């Protein structure tokens, strides 16, 4: 039904009511009235139109004598306008100047303004007067009480109507508030001074898996378990003492990072009667913070070591040259030749160390792609078993990881291989077992554990094993293996924990345990096949990438320069532009995507390059960048990823 038809229907219904009705808004302007309102007070039509001022209507009635003789009409108008602005529920009976009696019942509206119903009760009053004069059996006191009771009942009815409307409004507000809190992706709650929940939006078990959901009326220690309660309750006590605070905990059962904000609930006299609680899952944020902080540390380490590494490399070059010349001296004694050969070997080992330092401290770009964890570990076991002595067994245990995981599979396999070989060296010539296990920790972490039956970590190793160059293998090790594992895990936003089995699980015996936790991220849907414009000036590379794209189902058109690509970029069905950064001609791939980015509803833009992550031109890219070389799986994951700006 149209709004105009609805208004006509409503007005027609109001006009059929035998009582007069008027509704004035918060500004005391007429919003609605019916025909009986104009007839009862004999009002001119202009005073019954919406928007008419209440003061104008009262002034008209005062000047006409509706309220009897008035000494100061303007004062009378102001008095009644001030009464109306108070918006107080009221009921009264008034004798009009024309001799008729009306009952006036007014109620304020929740939105502001008020509604008034006027009832002509002249006949009722006449009957009461007739009853008074003709009934000799009823005393004056009974009649007076009856009249007062009738008046009181009418006033109570008006008040009850106002209360019912207020109750309805409060019920709607409460329902809306409950709906909003339950839709919020956080746990909102209130506890009293006894640390008992008095309100909850029933999100606790979603934010902290394993916790109860029906917590209202229950003490906090019953709802969270002993470990989480021990982390939270001291802060609750501080909030109950009047301190507002925000803190974070790691929820042990789920491994999630939870941020908790506490706001004291203070009574009007200043007494703290409880505290409000807002708990939010910030696991993804914490993982990103950890990865960003580790990246900043790597950049600082790169700055500190680059100069030293450069000078050290020059020294090694000189040493290698001098020792090479010494080794070629005719008639060199055998002892001196052995010393020269040893010096050359040491210098070459120094060069290898420089390469490893560069891989740890220099810029690095992760390339996560969908990985089947069970297959990756099976391949690792097949590759590792031939390197183990016959007396050392490798046990593999893979739980349900819920399907492929988005991770850099090559780096993970390298890290686990490093840990397995370390475990082999720790067991030594004895018989033993290396256990490799993986599982999904709820929907937050991929947990991988490597443990052995060797002697375990020494106290010093537990403190320093992740430090660069720390080793307990003497001259056999570089001390960079675990550091490289730590570097990969931290860049991924994960954690590394070292412990000994006898201290960790109470099973008895000895052995080391290394636990890696990596963010459990699921791959998104594969990119929908479309038309891809491939821009690459080297034909052999263009051919390889073209075949990768076609194998994914994409249709491919090719360009050898940015200028040629601009001519093809207007094709209506073009879905994606994939360009190298370095191109023949005056324009780079960065220039190309900047030109195309200004076009409305243009294609998705992607760049590829062999430049290192720290290169200035690569850093200037306004869209995601894929480093060369890459595999078909890495390219597919890159194209399927959402647009998130330039890669680091």
C-alpha positions as CSV (number, residue, x, y, z in Angstrom):
1,X,0.0,0.0,0.0
2,X,1.3,3.4,-0.9
3,X,2.1,5.9,1.9
4,X,-0.6,8.3,0.6
5,X,-3.3,5.6,0.6
6,X,-2.2,4.5,4.1
7,X,-2.5,8.1,5.4
8,X,-6.0,8.5,3.9
9,X,-7.1,5.2,5.4
10,X,-5.7,6.2,8.8
11,X,-7.4,9.6,8.7
12,X,-10.7,8.1,7.7
13,X,-10.6,5.7,10.7
14,X,-9.7,8.5,13.1
15,X,-12.6,10.6,11.8
16,X,-15.1,7.8,12.7
17,X,-14.0,8.0,16.4
18,X,-16.6,9.9,18.5
19,X,-13.9,11.4,20.7
20,X,-11.7,14.3,19.7
21,X,-8.0,13.5,19.3
22,X,-4.9,15.5,18.7
23,X,-1.2,14.6,18.6
24,X,1.5,17.3,19.0
25,X,5.2,16.6,18.4
26,X,8.2,17.5,20.6
27,X,8.2,21.0,19.1
28,X,4.5,21.4,20.1
29,X,3.3,21.4,16.5
30,X,0.2,19.5,15.4
31,X,1.0,16.2,13.8
32,X,-2.4,14.4,13.7
33,X,-6.0,15.4,14.5
34,X,-9.5,14.1,13.6
35,X,-12.7,15.8,12.4
36,X,-14.2,15.6,15.9
37,X,-11.3,17.7,17.3
38,X,-12.3,20.6,14.9
39,X,-16.0,20.1,15.6
40,X,-15.7,19.9,19.4
41,X,-13.7,23.2,19.7
42,X,-15.2,24.8,16.6
43,X,-11.7,25.5,15.3
44,X,-11.0,27.1,11.9
45,X,-9.6,24.8,9.3
46,X,-6.1,26.4,9.4
47,X,-5.7,25.4,13.1
48,X,-6.3,21.7,12.3
49,X,-3.6,21.5,9.6
50,X,-0.3,19.5,10.4
51,X,2.4,21.9,11.6
52,X,0.0,24.3,13.4
53,X,1.6,25.7,16.6
54,X,0.1,24.6,19.9
55,X,0.5,28.2,21.1
56,X,-1.6,29.5,18.2
57,X,-4.4,27.1,19.0
58,X,-4.4,28.0,22.7
59,X,-4.3,31.8,21.9
60,X,-7.4,31.3,19.7
61,X,-9.2,29.5,22.4
62,X,-8.2,32.0,25.1
63,X,-9.3,35.0,23.1
64,X,-12.6,33.3,22.3
65,X,-13.3,32.8,26.0
66,X,-12.9,29.0,26.1
67,X,-11.2,29.2,29.5
68,X,-13.5,32.0,30.9
69,X,-12.5,35.6,31.6
70,X,-8.7,36.0,31.5
71,X,-6.9,39.2,32.7
72,X,-3.7,38.6,30.7
73,X,-4.3,36.4,27.6
74,X,-0.6,36.1,26.7
75,X,0.3,35.0,30.3
76,X,-2.5,32.4,30.0
77,X,-1.1,31.1,26.7
78,X,2.5,30.9,28.2
79,X,1.2,29.0,31.2
80,X,-0.6,26.3,29.2
81,X,2.4,26.0,26.7
82,X,4.8,25.5,29.7
83,X,2.4,22.8,31.0
84,X,2.4,21.1,27.6
85,X,6.3,21.2,27.4
86,X,6.4,19.3,30.7
87,X,4.9,16.2,29.0
88,X,3.3,14.9,32.2
89,X,0.5,12.3,32.0
90,X,-2.7,13.9,33.1
91,X,-6.4,13.5,33.4
92,X,-8.9,16.4,34.2
93,X,-12.5,17.4,33.7
94,X,-13.2,20.9,32.5
95,X,-16.4,22.9,32.2
96,X,-16.3,24.8,28.9
97,X,-17.7,28.3,28.4
98,X,-20.5,26.9,26.4
99,X,-21.7,24.9,29.4
100,X,-20.5,21.5,28.2
101,X,-18.1,19.3,30.2
102,X,-15.2,17.5,28.6
103,X,-12.7,14.9,30.0
104,X,-9.1,15.6,28.9
105,X,-6.7,12.6,29.0
106,X,-3.1,13.3,27.9
107,X,-0.1,10.9,27.6
108,X,3.5,11.7,26.5
109,X,5.0,9.8,23.6
110,X,8.4,8.0,23.8
111,X,9.5,9.8,20.6
112,X,8.6,13.2,22.2
113,X,5.4,15.1,22.1
114,X,2.0,13.9,23.4
115,X,-1.4,12.6,22.5
116,X,-4.6,13.9,24.0
117,X,-8.1,12.5,23.8
118,X,-11.1,14.8,24.6
119,X,-14.4,13.1,25.6
120,X,-17.7,15.0,26.0
121,X,-19.0,13.8,29.4
122,X,-21.9,16.4,29.7
123,X,-24.5,13.6,29.8
124,X,-22.6,11.7,32.4
125,X,-22.3,14.8,34.6
126,X,-26.0,15.5,34.2
127,X,-26.8,12.0,35.3
128,X,-24.6,12.5,38.3
129,X,-26.3,15.8,39.2
130,X,-29.7,14.1,38.8
131,X,-28.7,11.3,41.0
132,X,-27.5,13.8,43.6
133,X,-30.7,15.8,43.7
134,X,-33.2,12.8,43.5
135,X,-31.6,10.3,45.8
136,X,-32.4,10.9,49.4
137,X,-31.1,7.6,50.4
138,X,-27.5,8.4,49.4
139,X,-25.6,10.7,51.6
140,X,-23.6,13.6,50.3
141,X,-20.4,11.8,51.5
142,X,-21.0,8.6,49.6
143,X,-21.7,10.6,46.4
144,X,-18.6,12.7,46.9
145,X,-16.5,9.6,47.5
146,X,-18.0,8.0,44.4
147,X,-17.2,11.0,42.3
148,X,-13.6,11.2,43.7
149,X,-13.2,7.4,43.1
150,X,-14.4,7.8,39.5
151,X,-12.0,10.6,38.9
152,X,-9.1,8.7,40.5
153,X,-9.9,5.6,38.4
154,X,-9.8,7.7,35.2
155,X,-6.5,9.2,36.3
156,X,-5.1,5.8,37.1
157,X,-6.2,4.5,33.7
158,X,-4.4,7.3,32.0
159,X,-1.2,6.6,34.1
160,X,-1.5,2.9,33.4
161,X,-1.7,3.5,29.7
162,X,1.4,5.7,29.8
163,X,3.2,3.0,31.9
164,X,2.2,0.3,29.4
165,X,3.6,2.3,26.5
166,X,6.9,2.9,28.5
167,X,7.1,-0.8,29.3
168,X,6.6,-1.7,25.6
169,X,9.3,0.8,24.6
170,X,11.7,-0.6,27.2
171,X,11.0,-4.2,26.0
172,X,11.8,-3.2,22.4
173,X,15.0,-1.5,23.5
174,X,16.1,-4.5,25.6
175,X,15.4,-6.8,22.6
176,X,17.4,-4.6,20.3
177,X,20.3,-4.4,22.8
178,X,20.3,-8.2,23.2
179,X,20.3,-8.7,19.4
180,X,23.2,-6.3,18.9
181,X,25.3,-7.9,21.7
182,X,24.7,-11.4,20.4
183,X,25.7,-10.4,16.9
184,X,28.9,-8.9,18.1
185,X,31.9,-11.2,17.4
186,X,33.1,-10.8,20.9
187,X,32.1,-11.9,24.4
188,X,30.3,-9.2,26.3
189,X,29.5,-9.9,30.0
190,X,29.1,-8.5,33.5
191,X,30.2,-9.9,36.8
192,X,29.3,-8.7,40.3
193,X,31.6,-8.3,43.3
194,X,31.3,-12.1,44.0
195,X,32.8,-12.7,40.5
196,X,29.6,-14.3,39.4
197,X,28.3,-13.6,35.9
198,X,25.1,-11.6,35.9
199,X,25.0,-11.0,32.1
200,X,26.5,-12.7,29.0
201,X,25.8,-12.5,25.3
202,X,26.5,-16.3,25.1
203,X,29.7,-15.9,23.0
204,X,32.2,-17.1,25.5
205,X,32.5,-20.6,24.1
206,X,33.1,-19.1,20.6
207,X,35.8,-16.8,21.8
208,X,37.4,-19.3,24.2
209,X,36.6,-22.8,22.9
210,X,36.0,-25.3,25.7
211,X,34.4,-22.8,28.0
212,X,30.8,-23.0,29.1
213,X,28.1,-21.0,27.4
214,X,25.4,-21.1,30.1
215,X,27.4,-18.9,32.5
216,X,24.8,-16.5,34.0
217,X,24.6,-17.1,37.7
218,X,27.8,-19.1,37.8
219,X,31.2,-18.0,39.3
220,X,34.0,-17.3,36.8
221,X,36.3,-20.1,38.0
222,X,33.6,-22.7,37.0
223,X,33.2,-21.2,33.5
224,X,36.8,-20.9,32.4
225,X,38.7,-23.8,33.9
226,X,41.6,-23.5,36.3
227,X,44.3,-22.3,33.9
228,X,42.3,-19.5,32.2
229,X,40.8,-18.5,35.5
230,X,44.3,-18.1,37.0
231,X,45.1,-15.7,34.1
232,X,41.9,-13.7,34.3
233,X,40.9,-13.4,38.0
234,X,43.8,-11.2,39.2
235,X,42.8,-8.6,36.6
236,X,39.1,-9.0,37.7
237,X,40.1,-8.2,41.3
238,X,41.9,-5.0,40.0
239,X,38.8,-4.0,38.1
240,X,36.6,-4.6,41.2
241,X,39.0,-2.3,43.0
242,X,38.1,0.5,40.5
243,X,40.9,0.1,37.9
244,X,40.0,0.0,34.1
245,X,42.4,-2.1,32.2
246,X,43.1,-3.9,29.0
247,X,45.3,-7.0,28.8
248,X,46.0,-10.1,26.6
249,X,46.2,-13.8,27.5
250,X,47.0,-16.9,25.5
251,X,44.0,-19.3,26.0
252,X,45.8,-22.6,26.7
253,X,43.1,-25.1,25.6
254,X,42.7,-23.4,22.1
255,X,46.0,-21.6,21.7
256,X,44.1,-18.4,20.8
257,X,45.3,-14.9,21.8
258,X,42.5,-13.1,23.6
259,X,42.3,-9.4,24.4
260,X,40.2,-8.6,27.5
261,X,38.9,-5.1,28.4
262,X,37.6,-4.5,31.9
263,X,35.5,-1.5,32.9
264,X,34.4,-1.1,36.5
265,X,30.6,-0.8,37.1
266,X,30.2,2.1,39.6
267,X,27.1,2.9,41.6
268,X,26.0,6.6,42.0
269,X,27.7,6.8,45.4
270,X,31.0,5.7,43.8
271,X,31.0,2.1,45.0
272,X,32.2,-0.5,42.5
273,X,29.4,-3.1,42.2
274,X,30.9,-5.2,39.4
275,X,32.8,-5.0,36.2
276,X,31.9,-5.1,32.5
277,X,34.0,-7.5,30.3
278,X,34.7,-7.4,26.6
279,X,36.8,-10.4,25.3
280,X,38.0,-10.5,21.7
281,X,39.9,-13.1,19.7
282,X,43.0,-11.3,18.3
283,X,44.9,-14.4,17.3
284,X,45.3,-13.2,13.7
285,X,46.4,-9.8,14.8
286,X,48.9,-11.3,17.2
287,X,50.3,-13.5,14.5
288,X,50.6,-10.6,12.2
289,X,52.3,-8.5,14.9
290,X,54.8,-11.3,15.6
291,X,55.6,-11.7,12.0
292,X,56.0,-7.9,11.6
293,X,58.2,-7.6,14.7
294,X,60.4,-10.5,13.5
295,X,60.7,-8.9,10.0
296,X,61.8,-5.6,11.7
297,X,64.4,-7.5,13.7
298,X,65.7,-9.2,10.5
299,X,66.0,-5.8,8.8
300,X,67.9,-4.4,11.7
301,X,70.2,-7.5,11.7
302,X,70.7,-7.1,8.0
303,X,71.7,-3.5,8.5
304,X,74.1,-4.3,11.3
305,X,75.7,-7.3,9.5
306,X,75.8,-6.1,5.9
307,X,78.8,-3.9,6.4
308,X,80.7,-6.4,8.5
309,X,79.8,-9.2,6.1
310,X,81.1,-7.1,3.2
311,X,84.5,-6.4,4.9
312,X,84.7,-10.1,6.1
313,X,84.0,-11.3,2.5
314,X,86.8,-9.1,1.3
315,X,89.2,-10.5,3.9
316,X,88.2,-14.0,3.0
317,X,88.9,-13.3,-0.7
318,X,92.4,-12.0,0.2
319,X,93.0,-15.1,2.5
320,X,91.9,-17.4,-0.2
321,X,94.1,-15.7,-2.8
322,X,97.2,-15.7,-0.6
323,X,96.7,-19.3,0.6
324,X,96.2,-20.4,-3.0
325,X,99.4,-18.8,-4.0
326,X,101.2,-20.3,-1.0
327,X,99.9,-23.7,-2.0
328,X,101.4,-23.3,-5.4
329,X,104.9,-22.4,-4.2
330,X,107.4,-25.0,-5.6
331,X,109.1,-27.1,-3.0
332,X,106.6,-26.3,-0.2
333,X,107.2,-28.7,2.7
334,X,104.4,-31.2,3.3
335,X,103.6,-29.7,6.7
336,X,103.2,-26.3,5.2
337,X,101.1,-27.6,2.4
338,X,98.8,-29.2,4.9
339,X,98.5,-25.9,6.8
340,X,97.7,-24.1,3.6
341,X,95.0,-26.6,2.7
342,X,93.5,-26.3,6.2
343,X,93.5,-22.5,5.9
344,X,91.7,-22.7,2.6
345,X,89.1,-25.1,4.0
346,X,88.5,-22.7,6.9
347,X,88.2,-19.7,4.6
348,X,85.6,-21.6,2.4
349,X,83.7,-22.5,5.6
350,X,83.6,-18.8,6.5
351,X,82.1,-18.1,3.1
352,X,79.4,-20.7,3.7
353,X,78.7,-19.0,7.0
354,X,78.3,-15.7,5.3
355,X,75.7,-17.2,3.0
356,X,73.7,-18.6,5.9
357,X,73.9,-15.3,7.8
358,X,72.6,-13.6,4.7
359,X,69.7,-16.1,4.4
360,X,68.7,-15.4,8.0
361,X,69.2,-11.6,8.3
362,X,68.5,-10.5,4.7
363,X,65.1,-9.7,3.2
364,X,63.0,-12.7,2.7
365,X,59.6,-13.3,1.1
366,X,57.3,-16.1,2.2
367,X,55.3,-17.9,-0.6
368,X,52.6,-19.8,1.1
369,X,50.6,-22.2,-1.1
370,X,48.1,-25.0,-0.4
371,X,49.9,-28.0,1.1
372,X,48.6,-31.4,2.1
373,X,50.4,-31.9,5.5
374,X,50.1,-35.7,5.5
375,X,51.7,-35.9,2.0
376,X,54.5,-33.4,2.9
377,X,55.4,-35.4,6.0
378,X,55.3,-38.7,4.1
379,X,57.7,-37.3,1.5
380,X,59.9,-36.0,4.3
381,X,60.0,-39.4,6.0
382,X,60.9,-41.1,2.7
383,X,63.7,-38.6,2.2
384,X,65.0,-38.9,5.7
385,X,64.9,-42.6,6.6
386,X,67.9,-43.5,4.3
387,X,70.0,-41.0,6.3
388,X,69.2,-42.6,9.7
389,X,71.2,-45.5,11.2
390,X,69.5,-48.8,11.3
391,X,69.3,-48.5,15.1
392,X,67.2,-45.3,14.9
393,X,63.5,-45.6,13.9
394,X,61.4,-42.8,12.6
395,X,57.7,-42.8,13.7
396,X,55.3,-40.7,11.8
397,X,51.9,-39.6,13.2
398,X,49.6,-37.3,11.4
399,X,46.2,-36.3,12.8
400,X,43.3,-34.9,10.9
401,X,44.4,-31.4,9.7
402,X,41.1,-30.7,8.0
403,X,42.4,-30.6,4.4
404,X,45.1,-28.4,2.7
405,X,46.9,-25.7,4.7
406,X,48.2,-22.5,3.3
407,X,51.9,-22.6,4.1
408,X,55.4,-22.4,2.6
409,X,55.9,-26.1,2.2
410,X,59.5,-26.1,1.1
411,X,60.6,-24.1,4.2
412,X,58.5,-26.2,6.5
413,X,60.1,-29.4,5.1
414,X,63.6,-27.9,5.5
415,X,62.8,-26.9,9.1
416,X,61.5,-30.4,10.0
417,X,64.4,-32.1,8.2
418,X,66.8,-30.0,10.2
419,X,65.1,-31.0,13.5
420,X,65.1,-34.7,12.5
421,X,68.8,-34.6,11.7
422,X,69.5,-32.8,15.0
423,X,67.6,-35.6,16.8
424,X,69.6,-38.2,14.9
425,X,72.9,-36.6,16.0
426,X,71.6,-36.3,19.6
427,X,70.8,-40.0,19.8
428,X,74.3,-40.8,18.4
429,X,75.3,-44.4,18.1
430,X,72.7,-45.7,20.5
431,X,69.4,-47.3,19.5
432,X,66.5,-44.9,19.7
433,X,63.4,-43.4,18.1
434,X,62.5,-40.1,16.5
435,X,58.8,-39.2,16.5
436,X,57.3,-36.7,14.1
437,X,53.7,-35.7,14.6
438,X,51.3,-33.1,13.3
439,X,47.8,-32.1,14.2
440,X,45.4,-29.2,13.9
441,X,44.9,-27.4,17.2
442,X,41.2,-26.4,16.9
443,X,41.0,-23.8,14.0
444,X,43.9,-21.7,15.2
445,X,47.2,-23.5,14.9
446,X,49.0,-26.3,12.9
447,X,51.1,-28.0,15.6
448,X,54.2,-30.1,14.5
449,X,56.3,-31.9,17.1
450,X,59.7,-33.6,16.7
451,X,60.9,-35.6,19.7
452,X,63.6,-38.1,20.3
453,X,64.8,-40.6,22.9
454,X,68.2,-39.0,23.2
455,X,69.7,-37.3,26.3
456,X,67.6,-34.2,25.8
457,X,68.5,-30.5,25.9
458,X,71.0,-29.3,28.5
459,X,69.9,-26.4,30.7
460,X,72.1,-24.0,28.6
461,X,70.7,-25.3,25.4
462,X,67.1,-24.8,26.5
463,X,68.0,-21.1,27.0
464,X,70.3,-20.6,24.0
465,X,69.6,-23.2,21.3
466,X,67.7,-20.7,19.2
467,X,70.5,-18.2,19.3
468,X,72.6,-17.9,16.1
469,X,76.0,-19.7,16.2
470,X,75.2,-21.6,19.4
471,X,76.0,-25.3,19.0
472,X,76.9,-28.3,21.2
473,X,78.4,-30.2,18.2
474,X,81.8,-28.5,18.5
475,X,83.4,-27.9,15.1
476,X,80.8,-30.2,13.4
477,X,78.0,-27.6,13.5
478,X,77.5,-24.0,12.4
479,X,75.0,-23.1,15.1
480,X,72.6,-21.8,12.5
481,X,70.2,-24.7,12.0
482,X,67.7,-24.0,14.8
483,X,68.1,-20.3,14.1
484,X,66.9,-20.9,10.6
485,X,63.9,-22.9,11.9
486,X,63.1,-20.1,14.3
487,X,63.4,-17.5,11.6
488,X,60.9,-19.4,9.3
489,X,58.4,-20.0,12.1
490,X,58.5,-16.4,13.4
491,X,58.1,-15.0,9.8
492,X,55.0,-17.1,9.5
493,X,53.6,-15.7,12.7
494,X,54.1,-18.9,14.7
495,X,56.0,-20.0,17.9
496,X,58.8,-22.4,18.7
497,X,59.0,-24.2,22.1
498,X,62.0,-26.4,23.3
499,X,61.6,-28.8,26.2
500,X,62.6,-32.2,27.5
501,X,60.2,-35.0,27.5
502,X,60.7,-36.0,31.1
503,X,59.9,-32.4,32.1
504,X,57.1,-32.0,29.6
505,X,54.8,-35.0,30.0
506,X,55.8,-37.0,33.0
507,X,56.3,-40.2,31.0
508,X,59.7,-40.7,32.4
509,X,62.8,-41.3,30.3
510,X,64.7,-38.7,28.4
511,X,64.7,-37.0,25.1
512,X,64.2,-33.6,23.5
513,X,61.0,-32.2,22.2
514,X,60.6,-29.3,19.7
515,X,57.1,-28.0,19.1
516,X,56.3,-25.7,16.2
517,X,53.0,-23.9,16.0
518,X,52.1,-22.2,12.7
519,X,49.0,-20.2,11.9
520,X,46.3,-22.6,10.5
521,X,45.2,-20.8,7.4
522,X,43.0,-22.4,4.8
523,X,43.5,-21.7,1.1
524,X,40.8,-19.7,-0.6
525,X,39.0,-20.8,-3.7
526,X,41.0,-21.2,-6.8
527,X,41.1,-18.3,-9.3
528,X,38.2,-18.6,-11.8
529,X,39.7,-19.2,-15.3
530,X,39.6,-16.0,-17.3
531,X,41.5,-14.0,-19.9
532,X,45.0,-13.1,-18.8
533,X,47.3,-10.5,-20.5
534,X,50.9,-11.8,-19.9
535,X,53.5,-9.1,-20.3
536,X,57.1,-10.4,-20.5
537,X,59.9,-9.2,-22.8
538,X,61.9,-12.5,-22.6
539,X,60.3,-15.1,-24.9
540,X,61.6,-18.2,-23.1
541,X,60.1,-17.0,-19.7
542,X,56.9,-15.9,-21.4
543,X,56.5,-19.4,-22.9
544,X,56.9,-21.1,-19.5
545,X,54.5,-18.8,-17.7
546,X,52.0,-19.1,-20.5
547,X,52.0,-22.9,-20.2
548,X,51.4,-22.6,-16.5
549,X,48.4,-20.3,-17.0
550,X,46.9,-22.5,-19.7
551,X,47.2,-25.6,-17.5
552,X,45.1,-23.7,-14.9
553,X,42.4,-23.1,-17.5
554,X,43.2,-19.5,-18.3
555,X,43.1,-18.1,-21.8
556,X,46.3,-16.1,-22.5
557,X,47.2,-13.2,-24.7
558,X,50.8,-12.0,-24.8
559,X,52.7,-8.7,-25.0
560,X,56.5,-8.0,-25.0
561,X,56.4,-4.4,-23.8
562,X,54.2,-2.0,-21.7
563,X,53.3,0.0,-24.8
564,X,52.0,-3.2,-26.5
565,X,50.1,-4.2,-23.3
566,X,48.3,-0.8,-23.1
567,X,46.9,-1.4,-26.6
568,X,45.5,-4.8,-25.5
569,X,44.3,-3.7,-22.1
570,X,41.0,-2.4,-23.4
571,X,39.7,-5.9,-24.4
572,X,36.3,-6.2,-22.8
573,X,36.8,-9.7,-21.5
574,X,40.2,-9.1,-19.9
575,X,40.3,-10.4,-16.3
576,X,43.9,-10.1,-15.2
577,X,47.2,-8.4,-16.2
578,X,50.3,-10.3,-15.1
579,X,53.5,-8.3,-16.0
580,X,57.2,-8.5,-15.3
581,X,58.6,-5.4,-13.6
582,X,61.6,-5.1,-16.0
583,X,60.4,-4.6,-19.5
584,X,62.0,-3.5,-22.8
585,X,61.3,0.1,-23.7
586,X,60.9,3.2,-21.6
587,X,58.1,1.9,-19.3
588,X,58.5,-0.6,-16.5
589,X,55.8,-3.0,-15.2
590,X,55.2,-0.6,-12.3
591,X,54.5,2.2,-14.7
592,X,52.1,-0.1,-16.6
593,X,50.0,-1.1,-13.6
594,X,49.8,2.6,-12.4
595,X,48.4,3.6,-15.8
596,X,45.9,0.7,-15.7
597,X,44.9,1.3,-12.1
598,X,43.3,4.6,-13.1
599,X,40.8,2.9,-15.3
600,X,37.3,2.2,-13.8
601,X,36.3,-1.4,-13.7
602,X,39.7,-2.4,-15.0
603,X,41.4,-5.9,-14.8
604,X,43.1,-7.3,-11.7
605,X,46.8,-6.2,-11.7
606,X,49.7,-8.5,-10.7
607,X,53.5,-8.1,-11.1
608,X,56.3,-10.7,-11.1
609,X,60.1,-10.0,-10.8
610,X,63.5,-11.4,-10.1
611,X,64.4,-8.3,-8.0
612,X,65.0,-9.0,-4.3
613,X,62.3,-8.0,-1.8
614,X,64.4,-5.0,-0.6
615,X,64.8,-3.4,-4.1
616,X,63.4,0.1,-4.4
617,X,61.6,-0.5,-7.7
618,X,59.9,-3.6,-6.3
619,X,58.9,-1.8,-3.1
620,X,57.2,0.9,-5.3
621,X,54.8,-1.6,-6.8
622,X,51.2,-0.6,-6.2
623,X,49.9,-4.2,-6.4
624,X,50.9,-7.7,-5.3
625,X,54.3,-9.0,-6.5
626,X,55.4,-12.6,-7.1
627,X,59.2,-13.3,-6.9
628,X,60.9,-15.4,-9.6
629,X,61.5,-18.2,-9.9
630,X,58.1,-19.7,-9.0
631,X,56.2,-23.0,-9.4
632,X,52.8,-23.5,-11.0
633,X,51.3,-24.0,-7.5
634,X,52.8,-20.7,-6.3
635,X,51.5,-18.9,-9.3
636,X,48.0,-20.3,-8.8
637,X,48.0,-19.3,-5.1
638,X,49.3,-15.8,-6.1
639,X,46.5,-15.3,-8.7
640,X,43.8,-16.6,-6.3
641,X,44.8,-14.4,-3.4
642,X,42.6,-11.3,-2.8
643,X,43.8,-7.8,-3.7
644,X,45.7,-6.6,-0.6
645,X,48.1,-4.1,-2.0
646,X,51.8,-4.6,-2.7
647,X,53.6,-7.6,-1.2
648,X,56.5,-6.9,1.2
